[in-house]
Amino acid sequence: MPKKDKHVSETPATQWLKARGVVYTEHPYDYVDHGGTAESARQTGWSEHAVIKTLVMQDERAQALVVLMHGDCTVSTKNLARAIGCKSVEPCKPEVAQRHSGYLVGGTSPFGFRKDVPVYAEATIFDLPRILINGGRRGFLVGIEPSVLTQHLCAQPVSCGLRDH
């Protein structure tokens, strides 16, 4: 028997999207600790390549930045640093990421961040017709057109991904 559609109450991310008139679809799923994009892709029936993860990182000056990457790829921090003109980039510790974003790790959305931070998106994301990306809560993704990332987040396309095999 198919699962009933769950309604997800508003999050800072959905409020942000609505305020900008962005059309999105809701894709709730049962959150699994450490399940990552493989689990959310399995439950939603989407390709893991189209499920985009939101990663909070920092440069050598501890300045926060967001990296959007295909679920089945890994960020090369060396390639990212080179692409954005930094000496180094590293993932933020979970508590630091939460302080910057206002979201729990596992529920981090690039929309409705607590602070304005630069956003970088793997360039090949823009080749996809639609993507799923975190909607601001664990177990909740939103479906959008990738152009939303550049039009509303000013995301800068970069090439820093390594395909996981």
Buried (B, 14 or more C-beta within 10 A) or exposed (E): EEEEEEEBEEBBBBEBBEEEEBEBEBBBBEBBEEBBBBBBBBBBEBBBBBBBBBBBBBBEEEEBBBBBBBBBBEBBBEBBBBBBEBEEBEBBEEEBBBBBBBBEBBBBBBBBBEEEBBBBBBBBBBEBEEBBBBBBBBBBBBBBBBEBBBEBBEBBBBEBBEEEE
